Amino acid sequence: MNDVYDTCSAILTELGESIPESYTLCKSARMSAETLKMYEELGDKWLKGEKTDDKTLHTTLQFYNVIVLASLFCKSFSMVAYFTCKAVQLSLHRGLCERTPLTLLQFTSIVTKDDNAVLC
């Protein structure tokens, strides 16, 4: 899984995304709250929006989806939360694509972890 993580990290960096070496649980909690707030502000308008033709968004979310899964095995939970939040925020800013549903499912799994005891 480390190879998968390293490959995704390198590609995301080339796509202009920032990849921290580590991330704290406190920062993850704040980032999750910020992402939820962004989602709530856009609400139904965003969900009912047109699908974007942005191929870069599709590709970037694809690598975020994979790095989230790889991080589950080789990084801390706070890194999983970081990547998940980054993917959701990217989709909130740039629009809906085929990868958005999986991104939202991954986000749901981190904000509801342990009945909200960790991040909410």
N, C-alpha and C positions, 0 to 999 in steps of 0.2 A: 504494500500500500504506500510505502514511502516513495517509491518510484512514480506512482500515479499522482501523488500529492506534488512532488517536485515538478513533474511535467506540466500539470495544470497551473501551478504557481508561475512557472516560467512563461507559459502562454498568456495567462491573465496579465502578467507584467508587461508583456509585449503589446497587449491590447490596451495598455494605459491604466490598468487597475493597480492599486497599491496592496501589497501583501506584507502584513507585519510579521515579525519573527515570533511574537507571542502577543497574547491579549488577555487582560484580566477579566475575572468574572464581574467585577463592578462596572467595567467599561462595557461589557456585553449586555448587562442589565440596562444601562443607559441607552445603548444603541438599539436594543429591542423596544424600549419605550418610545424612542424617537421614531422608529420605523412604524410602530403601531399608530402613533399620532399622525404621521404622514398619510398612512392608509385611511385613517378615519376622516381626515380633512378632504381627501379626494373621493372617498366613498363610492357610491353607485355610479357616479359620473365616469370614474376611471374604469370600473368593471364593465360598464356598458359601452365603453369606447370601442372604436374600430381597431382591428388588428393592424399592427404596424408591419411594414415591409422591410424594416431595418434588419438586415442580415447580420450586422455586427452585434446588435442586441441579442439575437438568437444564438450566435456563436458564443458570446460572452456568458450568457445565462447557462448554456450547455456546460461550459467549463466550471462555472460556479456550482452547478448541480453535482458534478462529479467530485469536485474538491470537497464539498460538504460530506459526501459519503466517505471519501478517503480519510478526511479529518476525524471521522468517528472512530477510526481504527488506529490512527497514528499521532493525533494531536489532542489537545485539551478540549473540553466541552465549550469553553469560551471561544476557541477558534472556530468551532462548528457554528456557534451563534454569530460570530463576526461575518463569516462567509454567507450565511443564510440571510442576514440583514442586508448585506451589501447587494445581494442578488435582488431582493425585494425592492430596495430603494432604487436600484437601476431600472427595474421594470416600472416602478411608480413614476419615475422621471421620463422614461423614454417610450413607454407604451406596452401593450399586451402583445405577446407572441406565443408560439406553440410551447415554449418552455415555462411560461408564467404559471400555469396550474401546478406543476411540480415544485416550482419555487415557493408558491404559497403553501403547499402541503408541508414542505420542509420547514417553513417559518412557523406554521401552526405547531409542529412537533417540538420546536424549541421553546415557544412561549407557554406551552402547556405542560412542559416537563415537570414531573413530580407535583402535579396539581398546582402549578404556578409557584412552587416554593423557591425555585432557583432564579427566575428572571422577572417575575411580575409581582 
